[in-house]
Amino acid sequence: MSVKKVEKRRKRSWPLYLMLRKDRYKAGITSDEALFHLSFTTGKTKIQYISSKKRRTDAAVLKNASWPSGVMIWTEMSSQGLIEPFL
């Protein structure tokens, strides 16, 4: 992402953040989590990964999995910087 785009998003999102927080959450700005499935599982559920820049036909379909093994990763952006990823 370009520096110009980052600055544009910051200017657009900061007033919204200030309005929504109402003197709460003074440190946290945004957080996100993702569940990554491991490819060596077997079972019934089809797991498919699609990048926002790719088409559905480009997605890789993994083996079927009833109980897919995976790991959840969480991170948060705060006014003090990025909080380390948490497993």
C-alpha positions as CSV (number, residue, x, y, z in Angstrom):
1,M,0.0,0.0,0.0
2,S,1.4,3.4,-0.9
3,V,2.2,6.1,1.6
4,K,-0.4,8.3,0.0
5,K,-3.1,5.7,0.4
6,V,-2.1,5.0,4.0
7,E,-2.4,8.8,4.8
8,K,-5.7,9.0,3.1
9,R,-7.1,6.1,5.1
10,R,-5.8,7.6,8.3
11,K,-7.4,11.0,7.7
12,R,-10.7,9.3,6.8
13,S,-10.8,6.8,9.7
14,W,-9.6,8.9,12.6
15,P,-12.7,11.2,12.9
16,L,-14.9,8.1,12.7
17,Y,-12.8,6.4,15.4
18,L,-13.1,9.5,17.7
19,M,-16.9,9.6,17.2
20,L,-17.4,5.9,17.9
21,R,-15.1,5.6,20.9
22,K,-16.9,8.3,23.0
23,D,-13.9,8.5,25.5
24,R,-13.6,4.7,25.5
25,Y,-10.9,2.6,24.0
26,K,-8.3,5.4,24.1
27,A,-5.4,3.1,23.1
28,G,-7.0,0.7,20.6
29,I,-7.7,1.8,17.1
30,T,-8.5,-1.5,15.3
31,S,-8.0,-5.2,15.6
32,D,-8.2,-8.2,13.4
33,E,-8.0,-12.0,13.6
34,A,-7.5,-14.7,11.1
35,L,-7.9,-18.5,11.3
36,F,-5.3,-20.4,9.2
37,H,-6.1,-24.0,8.5
38,L,-3.3,-26.5,8.1
39,S,-3.2,-28.4,4.8
40,F,-2.6,-32.0,6.2
41,T,-6.2,-32.5,7.5
42,T,-8.8,-34.9,6.1
43,G,-12.6,-35.1,6.4
44,K,-15.7,-33.5,4.9
45,T,-15.5,-29.7,4.9
46,K,-14.0,-28.0,1.8
47,I,-11.6,-25.3,2.8
48,Q,-10.9,-22.6,0.2
49,Y,-8.7,-19.5,0.4
50,I,-9.4,-16.5,-1.8
51,S,-7.3,-13.3,-1.9
52,S,-9.2,-10.0,-2.3
53,K,-7.3,-9.5,-5.6
54,K,-8.1,-12.9,-7.1
55,R,-11.1,-14.7,-8.5
56,R,-12.9,-17.6,-6.9
57,T,-11.6,-19.9,-9.7
58,D,-8.0,-19.0,-8.6
59,A,-8.6,-20.2,-5.0
60,A,-6.8,-23.3,-3.8
61,V,-9.2,-26.0,-2.5
62,L,-7.7,-28.0,0.2
63,K,-8.6,-31.6,1.1
64,N,-11.9,-32.1,2.8
65,A,-11.8,-31.7,6.6
66,S,-14.4,-32.5,9.3
67,W,-12.3,-30.9,12.0
68,P,-9.6,-28.9,10.3
69,S,-6.5,-28.2,12.3
70,G,-5.6,-24.6,12.4
71,V,-4.3,-21.6,14.3
72,M,-6.0,-18.3,15.2
73,I,-3.8,-15.2,15.1
74,W,-5.0,-11.9,16.5
75,T,-3.3,-8.5,16.4
76,E,-4.3,-4.9,17.2
77,M,-3.3,-1.4,16.1
78,S,-3.2,1.1,18.9
79,S,-2.2,4.7,19.3
80,Q,1.1,3.5,20.5
81,G,1.8,1.3,17.5
82,L,1.2,-2.3,16.5
83,I,0.5,-4.9,19.3
84,E,2.4,-8.1,18.7
85,P,0.5,-11.0,17.1
86,F,-1.1,-13.3,19.6
87,L,-1.5,-17.0,19.0
